[in-house]
């Protein structure tokens, strides 16, 4: 499981699955297929 994330400014912070899930959902809403909760879970469970 992912434990840390490197931010754009170079900081290393703890993995926050809720923030990642929110960002993925927002990106999905800008596609033709819309949100796919199962895919969101698969991505964040890696």
Order of alpha helices (4+ residues) and beta strands (2+ residues): beta-beta-alpha-alpha
